[in-house]
């Protein structure tokens, strides 16, 4: 008996040693959704696996036409507890014991009229809602499942069309073969829907003849074009469809679901949009659509006020058309030289198809008149990669500014792509926050100076995309590339040589920046009254029917769009969570935006906030009363209001997302308090902030402290390698705020929040209910005796 008691104690002892910081609340997670595809017009059982899904009580879907009820929840055996750190070695950060692993079975009714495509879901549990899981709604086709060994055509899985090829490239170099029979003239569509629900596969799909010759291959240029292709078989007979990974990797995430058949898909339309409030006939480009033309009404979608969404002929995919407010005309087609430029008014939207040699348009502008020049093409399914430039009446580029280099360094350590906001440079002694920097043809603006030689220089960015100024385009930067601090001077300025470059910037743009992708956006200010010529072309020199565009010239129309994060805040009883509202400012709109959470039920309350001029985000606090009670998750509705040109404008955050939900969870593992309630600092000065935490629920782990809503010219100094951190044996911490020498006077409320490190990708950050008022005063002038 004593021996048995000793053995029973051993697991408990190992658990304590392995996780000395005790338990913690891990938000519910979703690891998998099976099956990955369900047929419309059926009732199916869907299983969701993940952590902490016990007592799941409801399911929410992102698309109409689906309903579900939870049938059962069962606990699954634990998986090996292996977590790797950034270096690929076992992580030393204790995130507590493995949470229970569960499987939730959901009975899902899929309406016969449900749209084909990806569907998101969230589960409601006592710990809140889950991250979004995804699966596909598919046509009622038979499924041809990969059966190994089928690395050669001899082992190919026999299929009957139409079908869905389903499988996984599990090991490096794996090949899956499927056998099909076709008739001469058959035109089949191949679409891989798995790319819409998170598959890691870079598919390489080949059509192989009976003699082993490859007659068609798709996927050699990953990331380009749609996730489908069409092949017309000149001869009937037996063929094989081979599925592989372009990068020759193998993993469980390399799954595919390839629909094969004569089903309707729409690729693009011409024109790519229409004027709001009007109707227009559009020409469709796709397969098996029946009618090639469709009458469309210019009525905005609830999901996007600047778009119309259609599924012509019940197509398996969706067509997006742009909606504009400017008068619309068609490109003349013969305007392929500056001398033959097509005259156009301003404002206008020109619908056209790109020519390989480019197209020219002539417009008039007054001195100082601002004209926004925007291309909408790639975002609407066109293959155009546009570049636009403004020429004078004689066809010469119009200069906008001069960038004069006054200091130089170079890039080190490793290459950086065109999105990364951090670039490692050799020296920074000549730089200050706010300086313009030129790397290649890209003009950047410095946001943070490196603190140590192991830090990157941080440049201004938005939504994960580095910002390029003066309509330059972000570039890839190799090691040892020159980097210059530049001063921006008016067009025509000249200087004595200083041994460094002097670059003239022209009105030209390739990629428009965050939100525009490969489409161009150019801000033109006419240097003199007169006529100007706009040139539009594909950067690769391509053109034709697959390169339609909408070219808009208009005066600036300031506006904004909002996004919220997290999309599904789980609020602890008696606690507070931070919610970030981010504004995408359009056409140089820089006014304040007042944000609030709307429609909150009893038991929930939230602060309001302002996104100030010169900033793009604000933090709101969402609080649940200790006795709050919600029968179900409630919608997360964030509204932003601003005054633009004397009129009130209201926008909702992420109107396209139907899975923005607020739910309750138990008392949090930590309660954060801001001991400091207000600080005053001068430019170049510092101030100390004190915070305190109270650990709850037996939690004993370390707590990283997040400082949110800082003014752009105020920094946290003593962050260390792991940021502001309360170690396992600490309950109080101070840190220092510093105002840059260039800081302008401002009053702004900041917030502190304690983060619980868990195994879930969801936010586990709990804020102090009180904010800290930061006042940056004008710098006191020195007295004569100082």
C-alpha positions in Angstrom: 0.0 0.0 0.0 2.8 2.4 0.8 4.5 1.5 -2.5 1.2 2.4 -4.3 0.9 5.7 -2.5 4.5 6.6 -3.4 3.9 5.8 -7.1 0.8 8.0 -7.0 2.8 10.9 -5.7 5.4 10.7 -8.4 3.3 12.3 -11.2 2.3 15.1 -8.9 5.9 15.8 -8.0 6.9 15.8 -11.7 4.1 18.1 -12.5 5.2 20.6 -9.9 8.8 20.4 -11.1 7.9 20.8 -14.7 5.5 23.7 -14.1 6.7 25.5 -11.0 4.7 28.6 -11.8 1.4 26.8 -11.4 -1.8 26.7 -13.5 -3.2 29.4 -15.7 -6.3 29.9 -17.8 -5.4 29.0 -21.3 -8.0 30.4 -23.8 -9.9 27.8 -25.8 -8.0 26.9 -29.0 -8.9 25.2 -32.3 -6.3 22.8 -33.6 -8.3 21.2 -36.4 -11.7 21.0 -38.1 -12.7 17.8 -39.8 -13.8 17.0 -42.4 -12.2 19.9 -44.2 -15.1 20.0 -46.7 -18.8 19.5 -46.4 -21.4 19.3 -49.2 -24.2 21.8 -49.4 -27.7 20.5 -49.1 -26.6 17.9 -46.4 -26.5 17.4 -42.7 -23.1 16.4 -41.5 -21.1 15.9 -38.3 -18.2 18.2 -37.9 -15.5 17.5 -35.3 -13.4 20.3 -33.8 -10.3 19.4 -31.7 -8.3 21.8 -29.5 -7.6 22.8 -25.9 -10.1 23.8 -23.3 -13.2 23.1 -25.3 -15.1 21.3 -22.5 -18.7 22.3 -22.0 -18.8 24.1 -25.4 -22.4 25.3 -25.7 -22.8 27.1 -29.0 -21.3 27.4 -32.5 -21.2 30.5 -34.7 -20.7 30.6 -38.5 -19.3 33.3 -40.7 -21.6 32.7 -43.6 -25.4 32.4 -44.0 -27.0 29.1 -44.8 -25.4 27.1 -42.0 -26.8 26.2 -38.6 -25.3 23.8 -36.0 -25.8 22.2 -32.7 -23.3 20.6 -30.4 -23.9 16.9 -30.1 -21.2 15.8 -27.7 -17.9 16.8 -26.2 -15.2 14.3 -25.1 -11.7 14.5 -23.7 -8.8 13.2 -25.7 -5.4 11.9 -24.6 -2.7 14.4 -24.1 -0.1 15.0 -26.8 3.6 15.2 -26.1 4.5 18.5 -24.4 7.1 19.8 -26.9 7.5 23.5 -27.3 10.3 25.1 -29.3 11.7 28.5 -28.8 12.8 31.0 -31.4 16.2 29.2 -31.9 14.5 25.9 -32.5 15.5 24.5 -29.1 13.1 23.6 -26.3 11.5 26.7 -24.8 12.5 27.6 -21.2 9.4 29.7 -20.6 6.9 28.0 -18.3 3.4 28.2 -19.7 1.8 25.8 -17.2 0.5 22.3 -17.5 -1.0 21.0 -20.7 -4.7 22.1 -20.8 -7.3 19.4 -21.4 -7.5 18.4 -25.0 -11.1 18.0 -26.3 -13.1 16.9 -29.3 -16.4 18.7 -30.0 -18.9 17.1 -32.4 -21.3 19.5 -34.2 -24.3 18.5 -36.3 -24.2 21.0 -39.1 -27.1 21.7 -41.5 -25.9 23.1 -44.8 -28.6 24.7 -46.9 -28.9 23.7 -50.5 -28.4 27.3 -51.5 -25.3 27.9 -49.3 -22.5 29.6 -51.1 -19.5 27.5 -52.2 -16.4 28.6 -50.4 -14.6 29.0 -47.0 -16.6 29.2 -43.8 -15.3 30.3 -40.4 -16.6 29.1 -37.1 -16.2 29.9 -33.4 -17.2 27.8 -30.4 -18.5 29.3 -27.2 -17.1 27.7 -24.0 -17.1 28.7 -20.3 -13.6 30.3 -21.0 -14.9 32.4 -23.9 -15.0 31.9 -27.6 -12.3 30.1 -29.7 -10.1 31.4 -32.5 -11.6 31.0 -35.9 -11.6 27.5 -37.3 -12.2 27.1 -41.1 -13.7 24.5 -43.4 -15.2 24.5 -47.0 -18.7 24.3 -48.3 -18.4 22.3 -51.5 -20.7 21.0 -54.2 -22.3 17.6 -53.8 -19.5 15.8 -55.7 -18.0 12.4 -54.9 -14.7 12.5 -53.1 -11.6 10.8 -54.4 -9.4 10.2 -51.4 -5.6 9.8 -51.6 -4.6 6.2 -51.0 -0.9 5.3 -50.7 1.1 4.1 -52.4 0.2 6.3 -55.4 3.5 7.9 -56.2 3.3 6.6 -59.7 0.6 6.4 -62.3 0.4 2.6 -61.7 -1.0 3.2 -58.2 -3.2 6.1 -59.2 -6.6 6.5 -57.5 -9.4 6.0 -60.0 -11.9 8.9 -60.1 -15.3 9.6 -61.6 -15.9 13.2 -62.7 -17.0 15.6 -61.3 -15.0 14.9 -58.1 -13.0 16.4 -55.3 -9.4 15.2 -55.0 -8.5 15.0 -51.3 -5.3 14.2 -49.7 -2.1 15.4 -47.9 1.5 15.6 -49.1 2.9 14.0 -45.9 6.6 13.5 -46.7 9.2 15.4 -48.7 9.0 14.5 -52.4 5.6 12.8 -52.0 3.5 12.6 -55.2 -0.2 11.7 -55.4 -1.7 10.5 -58.7 -5.4 10.3 -59.7 -6.8 8.7 -62.8 -9.5 10.3 -64.9 -11.3 9.6 -68.2 -12.2 12.4 -70.5 -13.6 12.9 -74.0 -12.1 15.0 -76.8 -13.0 18.6 -76.3 -13.7 18.3 -72.6 -12.8 21.5 -70.7 -12.3 20.9 -67.0 -11.8 23.4 -64.2 -9.3 22.5 -61.4 -9.7 24.5 -58.2 -7.8 23.9 -54.9 -10.1 25.2 -52.2 -7.7 24.1 -49.4 -5.7 27.4 -49.9 -8.7 29.2 -48.5 -8.7 27.4 -45.2 -5.0 27.5 -44.2 -3.3 24.7 -46.1 0.5 25.1 -46.1 0.8 23.4 -49.5 2.2 25.2 -52.4 0.4 23.0 -55.0 2.0 21.9 -58.2 -0.7 20.2 -60.2 0.2 18.3 -63.4 -1.9 16.7 -66.1 0.0 13.6 -67.3 -0.9 11.6 -70.4 -0.9 7.8 -70.6 2.6 7.9 -72.2 3.8 9.8 -69.0 4.3 13.1 -70.9 3.2 16.2 -69.0 0.7 18.1 -71.1 -0.2 20.8 -68.5 1.4 22.1 -65.3 0.1 24.7 -62.9 1.9 26.1 -59.9 5.4 26.7 -61.1 4.9 30.4 -60.2 3.4 30.1 -56.7 1.4 33.1 -55.4 0.4 34.3 -58.9 -3.1 34.3 -60.3 -6.2 32.6 -58.9 -6.3 29.2 -57.1 -7.8 27.5 -60.2 -7.0 26.8 -63.8 -8.7 25.4 -66.9 -7.5 22.7 -69.3 -9.2 21.7 -72.6 -8.3 18.1 -73.7 -7.7 17.9 -77.4 -7.9 14.1 -77.3 -10.1 11.8 -75.3 -8.8 8.9 -73.2 -7.1 8.2 -69.9 -5.1 10.9 -68.1 -3.6 11.3 -64.6 -3.7 14.3 -62.3 -0.5 14.6 -60.2 -0.5 16.7 -57.0 2.9 17.6 -55.4 4.4 20.4 -53.3 6.3 22.9 -55.3 8.8 23.3 -52.5 9.0 19.5 -52.1 8.2 19.7 -48.3 6.0 17.2 -46.4 3.9 17.9 -43.4 0.3 17.3 -42.1 -0.5 20.9 -43.1 0.1 20.2 -46.8 -3.4 19.2 -47.5 -5.4 19.8 -50.7 -9.0 19.6 -51.9 -9.0 20.0 -55.7 -12.4 20.2 -57.3 -12.4 18.8 -60.9 -15.3 19.2 -63.2 -17.2 21.6 -65.5 -18.4 24.0 -62.8 -18.9 27.7 -63.0 -16.1 30.0 -62.0 -15.7 33.8 -62.6 -12.3 35.3 -62.8 -12.9 39.0 -63.6 -15.2 41.3 -65.4 -15.0 44.2 -67.8 -15.4 46.8 -66.6 -14.1 46.1 -63.1 -16.7 48.4 -61.5 -19.4 51.0 -62.0 -20.7 54.3 -60.7 -22.7 54.3 -57.5 -26.4 54.6 -58.1 -26.2 53.6 -61.8 -26.6 50.4 -63.7 -24.2 48.9 -66.2 -23.8 45.8 -68.2 -20.5 44.0 -67.5 -18.7 41.4 -69.5 -17.7 38.3 -67.5 -14.5 36.3 -67.9 -14.5 32.8 -66.5 -15.8 29.3 -67.3 -19.2 27.7 -67.6 -21.0 30.9 -66.8 -23.7 30.7 -69.5 -24.5 34.3 -70.3 -21.3 36.2 -70.9 -22.8 39.6 -69.9 -24.6 40.7 -66.8 -26.6 43.8 -65.8 -25.4 45.1 -62.5 -26.8 47.8 -60.2 -24.5 50.1 -58.4 -25.7 49.5 -54.9 -23.1 49.2 -52.1 -22.6 46.0 -50.2 -23.1 45.9 -46.4 -19.6 44.4 -46.2 -17.9 47.2 -48.1 -19.3 50.6 -48.9 -17.1 50.8 -52.0 -17.9 47.5 -53.6 -20.6 45.2 -55.1 -20.3 41.4 -54.6 -21.8 39.0 -57.1 -22.0 35.3 -57.8 -23.1 35.3 -61.5 -24.7 32.0 -62.7 -24.3 30.6 -59.2 -20.5 30.6 -59.7 -18.4 28.7 -57.2 -16.5 31.9 -56.4 -17.3 35.5 -55.8 -16.9 38.5 -58.1 -16.0 41.9 -56.5 -16.8 45.1 -58.5 -15.6 48.5 -57.4 -18.1 51.2 -56.8 -17.1 54.8 -57.5 -18.6 58.3 -57.2 -16.9 59.9 -60.2 -18.2 60.0 -63.8 -17.1 57.0 -65.8 -15.7 56.7 -69.4 -14.0 54.0 -71.4 -10.4 54.2 -72.6 -10.1 55.0 -76.3 -7.7 52.2 -77.0 -5.5 54.0 -79.5 -3.9 56.3 -77.0 -0.5 54.5 -76.9 1.7 57.5 -77.4 2.0 60.9 -75.6 1.0 62.7 -78.8 -2.1 60.6 -79.1 -3.1 60.9 -75.4 -6.8 60.7 -74.7 -8.3 63.9 -73.2 -10.1 63.2 -69.9 -11.8 65.5 -67.4 -11.1 65.6 -63.7 -12.8 64.0 -61.8 -13.2 60.8 -63.8 -12.8 57.0 -63.7 -11.5 55.5 -66.9 -12.3 51.8 -67.6 -9.8 50.2 -69.9 -7.5 47.3 -70.8 -3.8 47.8 -70.6 -1.6 47.9 -73.7 2.0 46.5 -73.6 3.4 49.9 -74.7 1.3 51.8 -72.2 -1.6 54.2 -72.5 -1.6 58.0 -72.2 -4.3 60.4 -70.9 -4.2 64.2 -71.1 -5.8 66.3 -68.3 -5.8 69.9 -67.2 -5.0 71.2 -63.8 -4.7 74.6 -62.1 -1.5 75.6 -60.3 -1.5 74.0 -56.8 -4.4 71.7 -57.6 -4.1 68.3 -55.9 -5.2 65.3 -58.0 -5.3 61.8 -56.6 -4.4 59.2 -59.2 -5.5 55.7 -58.3 -5.4 52.4 -60.2 -7.8 49.6 -59.1 -6.9 46.4 -61.0 -5.1 43.6 -59.1 -7.4 44.0 -56.1 -10.3 43.2 -58.5 -8.8 40.1 -60.2 -6.9 41.7 -63.0 -3.4 40.5 -63.8 -2.1 44.1 -64.2 0.9 45.2 -62.1 0.5 48.9 -62.7 2.9 51.8 -62.7 1.7 55.4 -63.3 3.7 58.6 -63.9 2.8 62.2 -64.8 4.5 64.0 -67.7 4.4 67.6 -68.8 2.8 68.7 -72.1 6.0 67.9 -73.8 6.1 64.3 -72.5 8.9 64.9 -69.9 8.6 63.7 -66.3 7.4 66.2 -63.8 9.7 66.8 -60.8 8.1 66.8 -57.3 11.1 67.2 -55.0 14.9 66.8 -54.5 16.3 64.3 -52.0 19.8 65.5 -50.9 21.9 63.0 -49.0 23.7 64.4 -46.0 25.0 61.3 -44.2 25.4 57.7 -45.1 25.7 54.2 -43.7 24.8 50.7 -45.1 22.7 47.6 -44.3 24.3 44.7 -42.4 23.5 41.2 -41.1 20.8 40.0 -43.5 18.5 40.9 -46.3 15.1 42.5 -45.6 12.0 42.2 -47.8 9.7 45.1 -48.9 7.4 44.7 -45.9 9.7 44.4 -42.8 9.7 47.6 -40.7 13.1 46.8 -39.2 16.4 47.1 -41.1 19.8 46.5 -39.5 22.2 49.3 -40.3 25.9 49.7 -39.5 25.7 53.1 -37.8 23.0 55.5 -36.6 24.9 58.3 -34.9 23.8 60.8 -37.5 20.1 59.9 -37.3 17.1 61.2 -35.3 13.5 60.0 -35.0 11.5 61.5 -37.9 14.5 61.7 -40.3 13.9 60.7 -43.9 16.2 57.9 -45.1 16.7 56.7 -48.7 17.6 53.1 -49.5 17.6 52.3 -53.2 14.7 54.1 -54.7 12.7 54.0 -51.4 12.2 56.9 -49.1 11.5 55.9 -45.5 11.0 57.7 -42.2 12.7 56.7 -39.0 10.5 55.7 -36.1 12.9 54.2 -33.6 16.7 54.5 -33.3 18.5 51.2 -32.4 19.3 51.0 -28.7 22.1 48.5 -29.1 24.2 47.1 -32.1 21.9 44.1 -32.0 18.8 46.2 -32.7 17.2 47.1 -36.0 16.4 50.6 -37.0 12.6 50.7 -37.0 10.8 52.6 -39.8 7.2 53.8 -39.9 4.8 51.2 -41.0 1.1 50.4 -41.1 -0.7 47.0 -40.9 2.6 45.1 -41.1 3.8 47.0 -44.2 6.7 49.4 -44.2 5.7 52.8 -45.4 7.4 54.5 -48.4 7.1 58.3 -48.7 6.7 60.6 -51.6 5.0 57.8 -53.6 8.2 55.8 -53.8 7.8 52.0 -53.6 9.0 49.7 -50.9 11.9 47.5 -52.1 13.8 44.4 -51.0 17.2 45.4 -49.5 20.3 43.3 -49.7 23.3 43.3 -47.3 25.8 46.1 -47.9 23.3 48.4 -49.6 23.9 52.1 -49.1 21.5 53.9 -46.8 21.4 57.7 -46.8 19.9 60.3 -44.5 18.2 62.8 -46.9 16.8 66.2 -46.7 13.8 66.9 -48.9 13.9 70.1 -50.9 11.5 71.7 -53.4 11.6 70.7 -57.1 14.4 72.4 -59.0 16.7 72.9 -56.0 20.4 72.5 -56.6 23.4 72.3 -54.3 27.1 72.2 -54.3 28.4 68.6 -54.4 29.0 67.0 -51.0 30.2 63.6 -52.2 26.8 62.0 -51.6 23.9 61.5 -54.0 21.4 64.1 -55.0 18.2 62.4 -56.3 15.4 64.1 -58.2 12.0 62.6 -57.3 9.3 62.6 -60.0 5.6 62.0 -59.9 5.7 58.3 -60.4 4.3 55.3 -58.4 4.5 51.5 -58.8 2.9 50.0 -55.7 0.5 52.1 -53.7 1.4 50.9 -50.2 -0.7 49.2 -47.5 -4.1 48.3 -48.7 -3.2 48.7 -52.4 -0.9 45.8 -53.1 0.3 45.9 -56.7 -2.1 48.8 -57.6 -0.7 52.3 -57.9 -1.6 55.4 -55.9 -0.1 58.8 -56.9 -0.6 62.1 -55.1 -0.1 64.9 -57.7 0.1 68.6 -57.1 0.3 70.7 -60.3 3.4 72.9 -60.2 1.8 75.2 -62.8 -1.5 75.7 -64.6 -1.7 73.8 -67.8 -2.1 70.3 -69.4 -0.4 67.2 -68.1 -0.1 63.7 -69.5 -0.6 60.6 -67.4 1.1 57.4 -68.5 -0.3 54.0 -67.3 1.4 50.7 -68.1 2.2 47.3 -66.7 5.6 47.2 -65.0 6.5 44.1 -66.9 5.4 45.5 -70.3 2.3 43.2 -70.6 -1.2 43.9 -71.8 -4.4 42.5 -73.2 -7.8 41.3 -72.2 -6.5 39.8 -68.9 -5.2 43.3 -67.8 -8.3 45.4 -67.2 -8.1 48.4 -64.9 -10.0 51.3 -63.4 -8.0 54.5 -63.5 -9.4 57.3 -61.3 -8.4 60.9 -61.2 -10.1 63.0 -58.5 -9.6 65.7 -55.9 -8.7 64.3 -52.5 -11.7 62.8 -50.7 -10.5 62.3 -47.1 -12.0 59.3 -45.3 -11.1 56.4 -43.0 -11.8 52.7 -42.4 -11.5 51.0 -39.0 -10.2 47.6 -37.8 -10.5 46.1 -34.3 -8.2 43.7 -32.5 -8.9 41.2 -31.0 -12.0 40.3 -33.0 -13.3 38.1 -30.1 -12.4 39.6 -26.7 -13.0 37.2 -23.8 -13.7 39.4 -20.8 -13.0 38.1 -17.3 -15.7 38.6 -14.6 -14.7 41.6 -12.6 -11.8 42.3 -15.0 -10.8 44.4 -18.0 -9.3 43.7 -21.4 -7.7 46.1 -23.9 -9.2 46.5 -27.4 -7.2 48.2 -30.1 -9.0 50.2 -32.8 -6.8 51.0 -35.9 -7.7 53.6 -38.6 -6.7 53.3 -42.2 -6.6 57.0 -43.1 -7.4 57.7 -46.8 -6.4 60.7 -49.0 -4.3 62.2 -46.2 -7.2 62.5 -43.7 -5.5 63.4 -40.4 -8.4 64.5 -38.2 -9.3 63.0 -34.8 -11.5 59.9 -34.9 -13.8 59.2 -31.9 -14.2 55.5 -31.2 -16.6 53.6 -29.0 -18.0 50.1 -28.5 -21.8 50.2 -29.3 -24.7 48.0 -28.2 -23.1 46.6 -25.0 -25.6 44.6 -22.9 -26.0 45.0 -19.1 -22.9 43.8 -17.2 -20.4 45.1 -19.8 -19.0 48.6 -20.0 -16.3 50.2 -22.1 -14.3 53.4 -22.3 -14.4 55.7 -25.3 -11.2 56.8 -27.1 -9.8 59.2 -29.7 -7.4 58.4 -32.4 -5.6 61.8 -32.4 -4.3 63.6 -35.4 -1.0 62.1 -36.6 -1.8 58.7 -35.0 -3.5 55.6 -36.4 -4.8 53.7 -33.3 -6.4 54.0 -29.9 -6.9 51.6 -27.0 -10.4 51.1 -25.5 -11.0 49.2 -22.2 -13.8 46.6 -22.1 -14.9 45.6 -18.5 -17.2 43.0 -17.2 -19.0 43.3 -13.8 -18.2 40.6 -11.2 -21.8 39.4 -11.6 -22.1 39.8 -15.3 -24.2 37.1 -17.1 -24.6 36.5 -20.8 -26.8 33.8 -22.3 -24.7 33.8 -25.5 -21.8 35.7 -27.1 -22.8 39.2 -28.2 -21.7 41.1 -31.3 -18.6 43.3 -31.0 -19.5 46.6 -32.6 -17.0 49.4 -32.8 -18.0 52.7 -34.3 -15.7 55.6 -35.3 -16.9 59.1 -35.9 -15.1 62.1 -37.4 -15.8 65.4 -38.9 -14.6 65.7 -42.5 -15.1 68.8 -44.6 -17.8 70.0 -42.2 -19.8 66.8 -42.2 -20.1 64.0 -39.7 -18.8 60.7 -41.0 -19.4 57.3 -39.2 -17.7 54.1 -40.0 -17.9 50.6 -38.4 -14.9 48.4 -37.8 -14.5 45.3 -40.0 -18.1 45.2 -41.3 -17.3 42.2 -43.4 -16.5 40.0 -40.4 -19.6 38.2 -38.9 -17.6 36.5 -36.2 -16.7 39.6 -34.1 -18.0 38.4 -30.7 -17.7 39.3 -27.0 -17.9 36.5 -24.4 -17.3 36.2 -20.7 -14.7 34.1 -19.0 -13.9 33.4 -15.3 -11.8 35.7 -13.1 -8.4 36.4 -14.7 -5.1 35.0 -13.4 -3.8 38.5 -12.8 -5.2 41.8 -11.7 -3.2 44.8 -12.9 -3.2 48.2 -11.1 -1.6 51.4 -12.2 -0.2 53.1 -9.1 0.9 56.1 -11.1 -2.1 58.1 -12.4 -0.5 61.0 -14.1 3.0 62.1 -15.2 4.3 65.3 -16.8 7.4 65.4 -18.9 9.2 67.8 -21.1 10.9 67.1 -24.5 14.1 65.2 -23.7 12.9 64.4 -20.2 11.8 61.3 -18.4 9.1 60.2 -16.0 8.7 57.0 -13.8 5.6 54.8 -13.9 4.8 52.2 -11.2 2.5 49.3 -11.7 1.4 46.5 -9.4 -0.2 43.1 -10.0 -2.1 40.6 -7.9 -1.8 37.0 -8.9 -5.0 34.9 -8.7 -6.2 31.4 -9.2 -2.9 29.9 -8.0 -1.0 31.4 -10.9 2.7 32.1 -10.1 4.2 32.9 -13.5 6.0 35.9 -14.8 4.0 38.7 -16.3 5.1 40.8 -19.3 3.7 44.3 -19.0 2.3 45.9 -22.2 2.2 49.7 -22.4 -0.5 50.8 -24.8 -1.6 54.0 -26.5 1.7 55.8 -26.1 2.0 59.1 -28.0 4.3 58.6 -31.0 7.1 60.7 -29.5 7.1 59.0 -26.1 9.1 55.8 -25.5 9.5 53.2 -22.8 13.2 53.1 -22.0 14.1 50.2 -19.7 12.4 47.4 -21.6 15.2 44.9 -21.5 15.4 41.8 -23.6 11.9 40.6 -22.6 10.2 44.0 -22.4 8.8 45.4 -19.2 8.7 42.2 -17.1 7.4 41.3 -13.6 9.3 38.1 -12.7 7.8 35.2 -10.8 8.9 36.7 -7.4 7.7 40.3 -8.2 4.4 42.1 -7.7 5.5 45.6 -8.4 7.6 47.2 -11.1 8.6 50.7 -12.2 9.6 51.7 -15.7 10.6 54.9 -17.4 8.9 57.0 -20.1 11.1 59.3 -22.2 9.9 62.1 -24.4 12.0 62.6 -27.5 13.7 66.0 -28.0 11.3 66.6 -30.9 8.2 65.8 -28.9 5.3 68.2 -29.4 3.0 69.2 -26.5 0.3 66.6 -26.0 -2.0 65.1 -23.4 -2.9 61.5 -23.8 -4.1 58.6 -21.7 -2.0 55.4 -21.8 -2.9 52.0 -20.4 -0.9 49.1 -18.8 -1.9 45.5 -19.2 -0.5 42.3 -17.8 0.0 39.4 -20.3 -0.4 35.8 -19.3 1.9 33.5 -21.4 -0.2 30.5 -22.5 -0.3 27.9 -25.3 -3.1 29.7 -27.1 -2.6 32.3 -29.9 -5.5 34.3 -28.4 -4.9 37.5 -26.4 -4.5 36.8 -22.7 -3.8 40.4 -21.6 -5.7 42.0 -18.7 -5.6 45.7 -18.2 -5.6 48.1 -15.3 -9.1 49.6 -15.1 -7.6 53.0 -14.7 -5.5 54.9 -17.3 -2.4 57.0 -16.8 -2.5 60.5 -18.1 0.7 61.5 -19.9 1.3 65.3 -20.3 4.1 66.4 -22.6 4.7 70.1 -21.9 6.5 72.6 -24.1 10.2 72.6 -23.3 11.1 75.3 -20.7 13.5 77.8 -22.2 16.8 78.1 -20.5 17.4 81.1 -18.2 20.4 83.3 -18.7 22.1 81.7 -15.7 21.7 78.2 -17.0 
